[in-house]
């Protein structure tokens, strides 16, 4: 972490448009130097939340606090936040050097100081030697790097990024993701990143805040959110998940004994409420076998559909006990006989399931 890193706190932040509550009482502490991602579907309120942090949208209630100082009433240009947009927002008539220098000129810095800072910013994003090019002469990834350099050149307290990779193709997105993560590690600046892409959130962030209907659904480290989602929405939005309801029968040998679809299964964990539980299991944690396995958690079914995805295969399995179940298999090691209508068995370990809060 560098001395320039700053903390950010959102205190019961809300935004209403008439009767519509776009953001509803969000409180969140973002430590100095953290890479935090606001993740959610379209219309969840994540971009409205970011715009309130930036100062472009005035909150209906609540406060934005930087290092213990309230900046809610401070205009955007005085917050010293860098901003990167999905559409780059580069000036088409300016070259790369002029685009990156613009915030420094607007602050009245001297030409000699501007030149040195622009060189350093372009070196950080690997664009040295492209100073004279216009935006139209750059690839999409290069334009995005210019936008990032412009947002960093004046040493912002916090960097805000609103779907910055949305216009890039899949391969280039992956490359820029790794570059942004490395840049964050190098600079130590506090990053607040908005995306609807789960892979981006998991691969880049120190923590992820899942936003749903204007509220924070769950906040935590990527692995913790993926492995231990708290609600059905969190489980199904952050990756794929199979959810099913089961009746709680009691405890046996330190495990929870449940019944679903006439079959008993076991779970390592606490019971749900009122004698029932909503369980989730990730597709990759389910084992497919052609013969009945010798394990407590097993259900028969048949293949309804198979999709080959290169590294993995995704099978949809019709079961009487659980309904349709999605299974992810490593393609090269998957049973060769997998095909529609093939009878198979599904099995999983007792610690593979998670009990969710029933938020439906």
PyMOL commands that set and color helices and strands:
alter all, ss='L'
color gray80, all
select helices_A, chain A and resi 46-54+76-78+96-106+111-124+135-137+140-152+170-187+198-204+222-227+232-237+273-275+283-285+331-333+350-352
alter helices_A, ss='H'
color red, helices_A
select strands_A, chain A and resi 8-17+20-30+35-39+61-66+69-70+81-85+158-162+190-195+207-212+215-220+242-252+255-260+263-267+276-281+287-289+298-308+312-319+323-330+343-347+353-356
alter strands_A, ss='S'
color yellow, strands_A
deselect
rebuild
show_as cartoon
